[in-house]
Amino acid sequence: MTMDDKPIRFCDDDGAEINPDIIAKPSLCASCAKDDDPSEEPLCALIRLDQRDEEEFECGAYVPKER
């Protein structure tokens, strides 16, 4: 089995597993060129996880989709 075959797994500080699929995806993500890139998903999920309780979402890796 290759690394690509394994699902992404995240754990909180207490060791409890967090399902990245249930982390809300901010609207900024939908307009990002990296939104549908599987190789970017781990970083994107970590950024969303880190900011999940913040009022405003900011992403330094954001690249707008070309029209």
VENFEN-V849811 format. One line per field, one symbol per residue. phi: phi as a letter, one per 20 degrees, with the letter a starting at -180 (. if undefined). psi: psi as a letter, one per 20 degrees, with the letter a starting at -180 (. if undefined). A space follows every 50 residues. Layout:
phi->???
psi->???
//
This chain:
phi->.effeeffcccefenffdeffefgdffgffeefegdegfeggffffffff dfdefdeccfefcfffe
psi->prhhipqppqqahijpqpoiijpqoqhhhhjphigjohiiggggghgggh jhjqgpppoijpoqqq.
//
